[in-house]
Amino acid sequence: MGGADDEPTGIRCRLDDLLAERSMTLTELSERVGISIVNLSVLKNDRARAIRFSTLVAICDALGCEVGDLLVRA
């Protein structure tokens, strides 16, 4: 059986939607914010358990969005 890490957080990341709306790839976002594709992929696939505020700000700056556009209640 899965542990606590397998349980839903109640937060959904809309990174995939925001990238698609901007015709931006994960690779391009990774280069712009200096975050590895692997770590962005974890976030994009809703597998992240936590995120630093500095990471949120960097992603939102690169996408021209607000935190509430990126993270929503599931």
A tleap script that builds the chain and sets N, CA, C and O, in Angstrom:
source leaprc.protein.ff14SB
mol = sequence {
  NMET GLY GLY ALA ASP ASP GLU PRO THR GLY
  ILE ARG CYS ARG LEU ASP ASP LEU LEU ALA
  GLU ARG SER MET THR LEU THR GLU LEU SER
  GLU ARG VAL GLY ILE SER ILE VAL ASN LEU
  SER VAL LEU LYS ASN ASP ARG ALA ARG ALA
  ILE ARG PHE SER THR LEU VAL ALA ILE CYS
  ASP ALA LEU GLY CYS GLU VAL GLY ASP LEU
  LEU VAL ARG CALA
}
set mol.1.N position { 0.832 -1.194 0.000 }
set mol.1.CA position { 0.000 0.000 0.000 }
set mol.1.C position { 0.875 1.255 0.000 }
set mol.1.O position { 2.008 1.238 0.480 }
set mol.2.N position { 0.328 2.339 -0.545 }
set mol.2.CA position { 1.073 3.585 -0.613 }
set mol.2.C position { 1.090 4.301 0.724 }
set mol.2.O position { 0.224 4.094 1.574 }
set mol.3.N position { 2.088 5.142 0.889 }
set mol.3.CA position { 2.207 5.926 2.112 }
set mol.3.C position { 1.561 7.282 1.950 }
set mol.3.O position { 0.805 7.520 1.009 }
set mol.4.N position { 1.867 8.161 2.872 }
set mol.4.CA position { 1.277 9.503 2.871 }
set mol.4.C position { 1.636 10.272 1.597 }
set mol.4.O position { 0.870 11.133 1.163 }
set mol.5.N position { 2.798 9.971 0.991 }
set mol.5.CA position { 3.212 10.679 -0.215 }
set mol.5.C position { 2.314 10.378 -1.411 }
set mol.5.O position { 2.326 11.118 -2.396 }
set mol.6.N position { 1.540 9.306 -1.335 }
set mol.6.CA position { 0.657 8.942 -2.436 }
set mol.6.C position { -0.716 9.608 -2.324 }
set mol.6.O position { -1.510 9.558 -3.263 }
set mol.7.N position { -0.990 10.223 -1.188 }
set mol.7.CA position { -2.306 10.822 -0.975 }
set mol.7.C position { -2.385 12.182 -1.656 }
set mol.7.O position { -1.402 12.921 -1.689 }
set mol.8.N position { -3.561 12.513 -2.201 }
set mol.8.CA position { -3.724 13.805 -2.872 }
set mol.8.C position { -3.523 14.967 -1.897 }
set mol.8.O position { -3.846 14.863 -0.714 }
set mol.9.N position { -2.988 16.066 -2.412 }
set mol.9.CA position { -2.721 17.235 -1.572 }
set mol.9.C position { -3.910 18.183 -1.521 }
set mol.9.O position { -3.980 19.045 -0.645 }
set mol.10.N position { -4.843 18.031 -2.452 }
set mol.10.CA position { -5.950 18.978 -2.547 }
set mol.10.C position { -5.588 20.194 -3.379 }
set mol.10.O position { -6.389 21.118 -3.518 }
set mol.11.N position { -4.377 20.197 -3.934 }
set mol.11.CA position { -3.909 21.288 -4.792 }
set mol.11.C position { -3.571 20.698 -6.163 }
set mol.11.O position { -2.925 19.655 -6.262 }
set mol.12.N position { -4.016 21.379 -7.208 }
set mol.12.CA position { -3.685 20.945 -8.558 }
set mol.12.C position { -2.851 22.022 -9.232 }
set mol.12.O position { -3.149 23.212 -9.127 }
set mol.13.N position { -1.812 21.595 -9.919 }
set mol.13.CA position { -0.949 22.525 -10.646 }
set mol.13.C position { -1.413 22.595 -12.098 }
set mol.13.O position { -1.572 21.566 -12.756 }
set mol.14.N position { -1.628 23.800 -12.589 }
set mol.14.CA position { -2.094 24.018 -13.956 }
set mol.14.C position { -0.949 24.342 -14.911 }
set mol.14.O position { -1.163 24.997 -15.931 }
set mol.15.N position { 0.255 23.894 -14.596 }
set mol.15.CA position { 1.424 24.222 -15.410 }
set mol.15.C position { 1.236 23.790 -16.863 }
set mol.15.O position { 1.564 24.543 -17.781 }
set mol.16.N position { 0.713 22.589 -17.075 }
set mol.16.CA position { 0.491 22.093 -18.433 }
set mol.16.C position { -0.416 23.040 -19.225 }
set mol.16.O position { -0.122 23.382 -20.370 }
set mol.17.N position { -1.517 23.455 -18.603 }
set mol.17.CA position { -2.466 24.360 -19.264 }
set mol.17.C position { -1.815 25.700 -19.594 }
set mol.17.O position { -1.985 26.231 -20.692 }
set mol.18.N position { -1.073 26.236 -18.640 }
set mol.18.CA position { -0.450 27.548 -18.834 }
set mol.18.C position { 0.625 27.499 -19.912 }
set mol.18.O position { 0.764 28.436 -20.697 }
set mol.19.N position { 1.387 26.407 -19.950 }
set mol.19.CA position { 2.395 26.243 -21.003 }
set mol.19.C position { 1.723 26.179 -22.371 }
set mol.19.O position { 2.167 26.824 -23.320 }
set mol.20.N position { 0.651 25.397 -22.464 }
set mol.20.CA position { -0.064 25.247 -23.737 }
set mol.20.C position { -0.627 26.590 -24.206 }
set mol.20.O position { -0.534 26.928 -25.386 }
set mol.21.N position { -1.212 27.353 -23.277 }
set mol.21.CA position { -1.781 28.659 -23.624 }
set mol.21.C position { -0.723 29.607 -24.167 }
set mol.21.O position { -1.026 30.497 -24.961 }
set mol.22.N position { 0.520 29.416 -23.736 }
set mol.22.CA position { 1.609 30.315 -24.147 }
set mol.22.C position { 2.496 29.695 -25.224 }
set mol.22.O position { 3.499 30.287 -25.623 }
set mol.23.N position { 2.129 28.510 -25.690 }
set mol.23.CA position { 2.936 27.782 -26.691 }
set mol.23.C position { 4.390 27.680 -26.236 }
set mol.23.O position { 5.316 27.875 -27.024 }
set mol.24.N position { 4.573 27.373 -24.961 }
set mol.24.CA position { 5.903 27.258 -24.377 }
set mol.24.C position { 6.139 25.802 -23.973 }
set mol.24.O position { 5.232 25.126 -23.488 }
set mol.25.N position { 7.357 25.337 -24.181 }
set mol.25.CA position { 7.687 23.975 -23.785 }
set mol.25.C position { 8.234 23.958 -22.366 }
set mol.25.O position { 8.654 24.984 -21.831 }
set mol.26.N position { 8.219 22.784 -21.775 }
set mol.26.CA position { 8.801 22.612 -20.445 }
set mol.26.C position { 10.291 22.928 -20.484 }
set mol.26.O position { 10.841 23.487 -19.534 }
set mol.27.N position { 10.934 22.570 -21.578 }
set mol.27.CA position { 12.368 22.854 -21.750 }
set mol.27.C position { 12.619 24.357 -21.742 }
set mol.27.O position { 13.551 24.831 -21.092 }
set mol.28.N position { 11.789 25.105 -22.463 }
set mol.28.CA position { 11.950 26.561 -22.510 }
set mol.28.C position { 11.729 27.173 -21.133 }
set mol.28.O position { 12.481 28.053 -20.714 }
set mol.29.N position { 10.701 26.711 -20.430 }
set mol.29.CA position { 10.449 27.219 -19.080 }
set mol.29.C position { 11.626 26.896 -18.163 }
set mol.29.O position { 12.049 27.732 -17.364 }
set mol.30.N position { 12.147 25.689 -18.282 }
set mol.30.CA position { 13.291 25.267 -17.476 }
set mol.30.C position { 14.480 26.208 -17.682 }
set mol.30.O position { 15.146 26.603 -16.725 }
set mol.31.N position { 14.733 26.556 -18.930 }
set mol.31.CA position { 15.848 27.464 -19.245 }
set mol.31.C position { 15.594 28.863 -18.692 }
set mol.31.O position { 16.521 29.517 -18.213 }
set mol.32.N position { 14.365 29.318 -18.754 }
set mol.32.CA position { 14.035 30.671 -18.285 }
set mol.32.C position { 14.128 30.814 -16.768 }
set mol.32.O position { 14.549 31.854 -16.262 }
set mol.33.N position { 13.732 29.761 -16.044 }
set mol.33.CA position { 13.680 29.881 -14.589 }
set mol.33.C position { 14.845 29.206 -13.874 }
set mol.33.O position { 15.012 29.380 -12.667 }
set mol.34.N position { 15.652 28.436 -14.605 }
set mol.34.CA position { 16.789 27.772 -13.982 }
set mol.34.C position { 16.395 26.626 -13.066 }
set mol.34.O position { 17.076 26.349 -12.078 }
set mol.35.N position { 15.295 25.959 -13.393 }
set mol.35.CA position { 14.824 24.805 -12.630 }
set mol.35.C position { 14.874 23.606 -13.565 }
set mol.35.O position { 14.498 23.713 -14.733 }
set mol.36.N position { 15.330 22.478 -13.067 }
set mol.36.CA position { 15.492 21.306 -13.927 }
set mol.36.C position { 14.153 20.854 -14.510 }
set mol.36.O position { 13.095 21.049 -13.912 }
set mol.37.N position { 14.230 20.248 -15.689 }
set mol.37.CA position { 13.032 19.707 -16.330 }
set mol.37.C position { 12.405 18.647 -15.434 }
set mol.37.O position { 11.180 18.553 -15.344 }
set mol.38.N position { 13.229 17.859 -14.778 }
set mol.38.CA position { 12.715 16.811 -13.883 }
set mol.38.C position { 11.861 17.421 -12.779 }
set mol.38.O position { 10.757 16.947 -12.514 }
set mol.39.N position { 12.367 18.471 -12.135 }
set mol.39.CA position { 11.603 19.109 -11.052 }
set mol.39.C position { 10.340 19.785 -11.567 }
set mol.39.O position { 9.304 19.739 -10.903 }
set mol.40.N position { 10.406 20.409 -12.729 }
set mol.40.CA position { 9.205 21.013 -13.310 }
set mol.40.C position { 8.192 19.935 -13.686 }
set mol.40.O position { 6.985 20.135 -13.548 }
set mol.41.N position { 8.681 18.806 -14.157 }
set mol.41.CA position { 7.799 17.696 -14.525 }
set mol.41.C position { 7.063 17.149 -13.304 }
set mol.41.O position { 5.882 16.811 -13.383 }
set mol.42.N position { 7.763 17.064 -12.178 }
set mol.42.CA position { 7.131 16.621 -10.926 }
set mol.42.C position { 5.992 17.572 -10.571 }
set mol.42.O position { 4.913 17.136 -10.171 }
set mol.43.N position { 6.236 18.854 -10.717 }
set mol.43.CA position { 5.208 19.860 -10.433 }
set mol.43.C position { 4.055 19.738 -11.426 }
set mol.43.O position { 2.888 19.742 -11.034 }
set mol.44.N position { 4.384 19.631 -12.704 }
set mol.44.CA position { 3.383 19.563 -13.772 }
set mol.44.C position { 2.462 18.357 -13.613 }
set mol.44.O position { 1.271 18.428 -13.917 }
set mol.45.N position { 3.022 17.257 -13.137 }
set mol.45.CA position { 2.250 16.020 -13.005 }
set mol.45.C position { 1.599 15.855 -11.633 }
set mol.45.O position { 1.165 14.762 -11.268 }
set mol.46.N position { 1.537 16.953 -10.879 }
set mol.46.CA position { 0.891 16.965 -9.560 }
set mol.46.C position { 1.502 15.950 -8.590 }
set mol.46.O position { 0.786 15.343 -7.794 }
set mol.47.N position { 2.812 15.769 -8.656 }
set mol.47.CA position { 3.493 14.868 -7.730 }
set mol.47.C position { 4.309 15.618 -6.687 }
set mol.47.O position { 4.922 15.013 -5.808 }
set mol.48.N position { 4.309 16.944 -6.796 }
set mol.48.CA position { 5.062 17.754 -5.841 }
set mol.48.C position { 4.324 17.791 -4.508 }
set mol.48.O position { 3.097 17.894 -4.475 }
set mol.49.N position { 5.070 17.707 -3.413 }
set mol.49.CA position { 4.489 17.787 -2.068 }
set mol.49.C position { 4.672 19.182 -1.488 }
set mol.49.O position { 3.970 19.563 -0.551 }
set mol.50.N position { 5.613 19.945 -2.041 }
set mol.50.CA position { 5.912 21.295 -1.549 }
set mol.50.C position { 6.594 22.068 -2.673 }
set mol.50.O position { 7.117 21.480 -3.620 }
set mol.51.N position { 6.580 23.384 -2.555 }
set mol.51.CA position { 7.263 24.231 -3.533 }
set mol.51.C position { 7.750 25.488 -2.822 }
set mol.51.O position { 7.029 26.074 -2.014 }
set mol.52.N position { 8.971 25.895 -3.126 }
set mol.52.CA position { 9.511 27.117 -2.526 }
set mol.52.C position { 8.822 28.338 -3.123 }
set mol.52.O position { 8.467 28.354 -4.301 }
set mol.53.N position { 8.642 29.351 -2.299 }
set mol.53.CA position { 8.045 30.589 -2.785 }
set mol.53.C position { 8.880 31.172 -3.922 }
set mol.53.O position { 8.326 31.692 -4.890 }
set mol.54.N position { 10.196 31.093 -3.814 }
set mol.54.CA position { 11.067 31.641 -4.864 }
set mol.54.C position { 10.846 30.919 -6.192 }
set mol.54.O position { 10.931 31.534 -7.255 }
set mol.55.N position { 10.564 29.619 -6.132 }
set mol.55.CA position { 10.271 28.849 -7.339 }
set mol.55.C position { 8.939 29.288 -7.934 }
set mol.55.O position { 8.819 29.462 -9.147 }
set mol.56.N position { 7.943 29.465 -7.078 }
set mol.56.CA position { 6.637 29.947 -7.536 }
set mol.56.C position { 6.765 31.288 -8.244 }
set mol.56.O position { 6.209 31.484 -9.324 }
set mol.57.N position { 7.493 32.201 -7.635 }
set mol.57.CA position { 7.667 33.539 -8.207 }
set mol.57.C position { 8.370 33.448 -9.560 }
set mol.57.O position { 7.969 34.120 -10.511 }
set mol.58.N position { 9.407 32.629 -9.655 }
set mol.58.CA position { 10.153 32.490 -10.906 }
set mol.58.C position { 9.268 31.927 -12.015 }
set mol.58.O position { 9.311 32.409 -13.147 }
set mol.59.N position { 8.467 30.912 -11.698 }
set mol.59.CA position { 7.580 30.317 -12.697 }
set mol.59.C position { 6.510 31.322 -13.116 }
set mol.59.O position { 6.230 31.481 -14.305 }
set mol.60.N position { 5.919 31.993 -12.143 }
set mol.60.CA position { 4.875 32.979 -12.456 }
set mol.60.C position { 5.433 34.139 -13.278 }
set mol.60.O position { 4.763 34.626 -14.189 }
set mol.61.N position { 6.645 34.585 -12.970 }
set mol.61.CA position { 7.276 35.654 -13.758 }
set mol.61.C position { 7.484 35.198 -15.201 }
set mol.61.O position { 7.197 35.943 -16.138 }
set mol.62.N position { 7.978 33.985 -15.375 }
set mol.62.CA position { 8.254 33.466 -16.714 }
set mol.62.C position { 6.974 33.268 -17.522 }
set mol.62.O position { 6.969 33.437 -18.741 }
set mol.63.N position { 5.891 32.908 -16.833 }
set mol.63.CA position { 4.622 32.650 -17.526 }
set mol.63.C position { 3.708 33.873 -17.565 }
set mol.63.O position { 2.677 33.863 -18.238 }
set mol.64.N position { 4.089 34.922 -16.845 }
set mol.64.CA position { 3.258 36.117 -16.791 }
set mol.64.C position { 1.906 35.837 -16.157 }
set mol.64.O position { 0.865 36.272 -16.650 }
set mol.65.N position { 1.944 35.103 -15.057 }
set mol.65.CA position { 0.684 34.738 -14.387 }
set mol.65.C position { 0.804 34.973 -12.883 }
set mol.65.O position { 1.868 35.329 -12.378 }
set mol.66.N position { -0.284 34.771 -12.194 }
set mol.66.CA position { -0.321 34.860 -10.739 }
set mol.66.C position { -0.270 33.455 -10.143 }
set mol.66.O position { -0.557 32.475 -10.831 }
set mol.67.N position { 0.092 33.359 -8.872 }
set mol.67.CA position { 0.154 32.063 -8.191 }
set mol.67.C position { -1.196 31.334 -8.293 }
set mol.67.O position { -1.236 30.118 -8.480 }
set mol.68.N position { -2.295 32.086 -8.168 }
set mol.68.CA position { -3.625 31.498 -8.245 }
set mol.68.C position { -3.980 30.966 -9.628 }
set mol.68.O position { -4.903 30.163 -9.765 }
set mol.69.N position { -3.255 31.406 -10.651 }
set mol.69.CA position { -3.443 30.844 -11.997 }
set mol.69.C position { -2.730 29.503 -12.109 }
set mol.69.O position { -3.160 28.621 -12.853 }
set mol.70.N position { -1.639 29.358 -11.365 }
set mol.70.CA position { -0.806 28.164 -11.436 }
set mol.70.C position { -1.305 27.062 -10.505 }
set mol.70.O position { -1.388 25.899 -10.898 }
set mol.71.N position { -1.635 27.432 -9.280 }
set mol.71.CA position { -2.078 26.450 -8.280 }
set mol.71.C position { -3.537 26.676 -7.929 }
set mol.71.O position { -3.925 27.781 -7.549 }
set mol.72.N position { -4.343 25.636 -8.055 }
set mol.72.CA position { -5.773 25.738 -7.734 }
set mol.72.C position { -6.173 24.596 -6.817 }
set mol.72.O position { -5.506 23.563 -6.768 }
set mol.73.N position { -7.266 24.789 -6.092 }
set mol.73.CA position { -7.802 23.711 -5.242 }
set mol.73.C position { -8.332 22.616 -6.143 }
set mol.73.O position { -9.022 22.880 -7.128 }
set mol.74.N position { -8.004 21.391 -5.797 }
set mol.74.CA position { -8.444 20.246 -6.603 }
set mol.74.C position { -9.871 19.889 -6.283 }
set mol.74.O position { -10.417 18.950 -6.862 }
savepdb mol mol.pdb
quit
